[in-house]
């Protein structure tokens, strides 16, 4: 039986995904981190 939500597989997978996104995002040039080059976000 689960004691809390952190034991759920979906929670663990979402944490892994979040860390992967932040790792990839850290490699972006500064301007691209804030959507400055995407039309509509200027």
Residue pairs with C-beta under 8 A, 6 or more apart in sequence:
2 8
5 11
6 12
25 33
31 37
35 41
36 42
